[in-house]
Amino acid sequence: MLLIGDDWAEDHHDVEVQDETGHKLAAANLPEGVAGIAKLHELIARHGGADLDPAEVVVGIETDRGSWVQALIASGYQVFAINPRQVNRFKERYASSGAKSDKGDAHALADMVRIDRDQLRPVAGDSEQAQAVKVVARAHQSLIWERTRTFQRLRCILREYFPAALAAYADLTLTSTDALELLIKAPAPAAGAKLTRTQITAVLTRHRRRNRDAKAATIQAALREPQLGLPEPVTAAYAATATAHARLIIALNEQIAAMEEQVKTHFLAHPDAEIYLSMPGIGEITGARVLAEFGDDPTRYANAKARKNYAGTSPITRASGKSHSVQARYVRNNRLADALQSQAFAALRSPGARRYYDKQRAREVGYNPALRQLGNRLVGILHGCLKTRTHYDEATAWSHHAYTSAA
């Protein structure tokens, strides 16, 4: 067996090859791409021999995606994606100084897959369709997060020189394209006060807003409210900055809408989509995000508990001496946690889910912890549905809890 530590960078990979005893057989700096993979195969063939089974090549690397990782998996190697935090803790066995080098990281990764392989998680063998869902679902969510960051910056800018705009466009929400178009049309207090009701109504009509006349009157009145002013050059500078942010959010809105269609298309083409959509609280976007993060490798989760642990919904116990506490998991996949929290909230329309949530609240569990426990339960139900290839059934899913509640 050959153990390989692969410390990757943008344009190269530092690798170390060990045998089963921990003896270093080779170390190399390989370029990214086809040439680098070819050299890695040559290195493995040189030290493993012609009759080496690819399954006896074990690779540790700090990522689970990308063409390099896919090439390693396609070669038949065992690939373990290791969290950088785990690598940093492991390196403390050698020294506590905090020193770092790429060769040292490659050595630590090789040692980890040799010593602690049973404690590590191999890269899941997800299907091509699941990988496609993951790419578009993550891109869509990242765009939404970027829009939120840009909006927060715009909001801070408006508070400093044009607070009336925040009040005027509150009903439309300032991330909506029509509100942003009005802000671009009149980015300063003086220009905003001159906006006519006809101009405002025209923008609202183009975006198919209801109650346009009433909304236009409210916006016009808010923009004409007196407010403290700034010197003209300062106001002009702020206006230019606000306009740039508004245009950026409009562009993000367009790309988010386009990517949303991609998410739906790829998700609905996946064979597990119908099972996900049968779950309470899951729509096409939430379902795509949950599928993307869980993957579809049927062997990845040994049982429902393993899936819950990966989701971060199951609690952890901290016990030492007389101290004993049960706490939430905060080191987790944040994308998956966000999607499951959204699912749990939307699932409250399900009678069974609502009873389960109310039961937690009756025990004086807080709002977020109760939602997290509901999400944990829903992950277990999803695992059962995927394992048996059946759709969600309300009576079956909550039969035990209905019985205990009645008792």
Secondary structure, 3 states (H helix, E strand, C coil): CEEEEEEECCCEEEEEEECCCCCEEEEEEEECCHHHHHHHHHHHHHHHCCCCCHHHEEEEECCCCCHHHHHHHHCCCEEEECCHHHHHHHHCCCCCCCCCCHHHHHHHHHHHHHHCHHHCCECCCCCHHHHHHHHHHHHHHHHHHHHHHHHHHHHHHHHHHCHHHHHHCCCCCCCCHHHHHHHHHCCCHHHHHHCCHHHHHHHHHHCCCCCHHHHHHHHHHHHCCCCCCCCHHHHHHHHHHHHHHHHHHHHHHHHHHHHHHHHHHHHHCCCCHHHHHHCCCCCHHHHHHHHHHHCCCCCCCCCHHHHHHHHCCCCEEEEECCEEEEECCCCCCHHHHHHHHHHHHHHHHCHHHHHHHHHHHHCCCCHHHHHHHHHHHHHHHHHHHHHHCCCCCHHHHHHHHHHHHHC
